[in-house]
Amino acid sequence: MRLKSSIWVAAYLRRCQTEGVFGAVRRRGAEEAGAVFVKLALLNGNAMLFTPAPQTAYDDSRPIERVFAAATPAPVAEQAVEDRLTREIKFDPDVWIVEIEDKAGRHFLDLAKG
């Protein structure tokens, strides 16, 4: 059983804050189990989007952790990320969108291996 999305988001934003990275909830999703998407704005017109990793990326011995995957291998124009988020909201209105800003590209997320 995973942490509720609302609790995970609050903890994630606290982690960002302690590292000096600005973050905010742009869209609240389902409290219990809404998917969480993280936009990392690099403050130069480009951004990265981190999406929930496929279920196959989860470690059965650590089921409560959330694992993410980069939507693209390199930063893209922020508008491309915004377009993807718009499509995700239309597909699943329960999604959470968290945006952080860091010129160095730090995101503090656990990424899926492979």
C-alpha positions in Angstrom: 0.0 0.0 0.0 1.4 3.4 -1.0 1.2 6.7 0.8 -1.8 8.8 -0.1 -0.9 11.1 -3.0 -1.7 14.2 -0.8 0.8 13.1 1.9 3.5 12.1 -0.7 3.1 15.5 -2.4 3.4 17.4 0.9 6.5 15.5 1.8 8.1 16.0 -1.6 7.5 19.7 -1.5 9.0 19.8 2.0 12.1 18.0 0.6 12.4 20.5 -2.2 12.1 23.4 0.2 14.8 22.1 2.5 17.1 21.9 -0.5 16.3 25.5 -1.6 14.2 24.5 -4.6 10.9 26.2 -5.1 7.9 24.0 -5.6 4.2 24.3 -5.7 1.1 22.2 -6.4 -0.4 23.4 -9.6 -3.3 21.0 -9.6 -4.7 18.9 -6.8 -5.8 15.4 -7.8 -7.5 12.6 -6.0 -6.4 12.6 -2.3 -5.9 8.9 -2.0 -4.4 7.6 -5.2 -4.2 10.3 -7.9 -1.2 10.0 -10.3 1.5 12.6 -9.6 3.3 14.3 -12.5 6.3 16.5 -11.7 7.3 19.4 -14.0 10.9 20.6 -13.5 11.2 24.1 -14.9 14.9 24.9 -15.7 14.2 28.6 -15.8 15.6 29.0 -19.3 12.4 28.2 -21.3 13.0 24.4 -21.1 11.6 21.8 -18.7 11.5 18.1 -17.9 8.4 16.1 -17.1 8.5 13.2 -14.8 5.6 10.7 -15.0 4.6 7.8 -12.8 6.8 4.8 -13.8 5.0 1.7 -15.2 4.0 -0.9 -12.6 6.7 -3.2 -13.9 9.3 -0.7 -12.5 8.2 -1.1 -8.9 10.2 -3.2 -6.5 7.9 -5.7 -4.8 10.0 -5.5 -1.6 9.3 -1.7 -1.4 5.7 -1.2 -2.5 5.1 2.1 -0.7 7.6 4.0 -2.7 6.8 6.1 -5.8 9.0 5.7 -8.8 9.1 8.1 -11.7 10.3 8.1 -15.3 11.4 11.0 -17.4 9.0 11.7 -20.3 11.9 12.7 -22.5 15.6 11.9 -22.3 16.5 15.6 -22.3 14.8 18.9 -21.5 12.3 20.2 -24.0 10.5 23.5 -24.5 8.2 24.3 -21.6 5.2 24.5 -24.0 5.7 20.9 -25.0 5.5 19.9 -21.3 2.4 22.0 -20.9 0.7 20.4 -23.9 1.4 16.9 -22.5 0.0 17.9 -19.1 -3.2 19.2 -20.8 -3.6 15.8 -22.5 -3.0 14.0 -19.2 -5.7 16.1 -17.4 -8.2 15.3 -20.2 -7.3 11.6 -19.9 -7.4 11.4 -16.1 -9.0 14.4 -14.2 -7.7 13.0 -10.9 -4.0 13.7 -11.6 -1.8 15.9 -9.5 0.6 18.3 -11.1 3.6 19.5 -9.1 6.0 22.1 -10.5 9.4 22.8 -9.2 12.0 25.3 -10.4 15.8 24.6 -10.4 18.4 25.9 -12.9 20.6 22.9 -12.0 17.9 20.4 -12.8 17.7 18.8 -9.3 14.4 17.0 -8.8 14.9 14.5 -5.8 12.7 11.8 -7.4 13.4 8.1 -7.4 13.7 7.2 -11.1 12.9 3.8 -12.6 15.9 1.8 -13.6 16.4 0.8 -17.1 
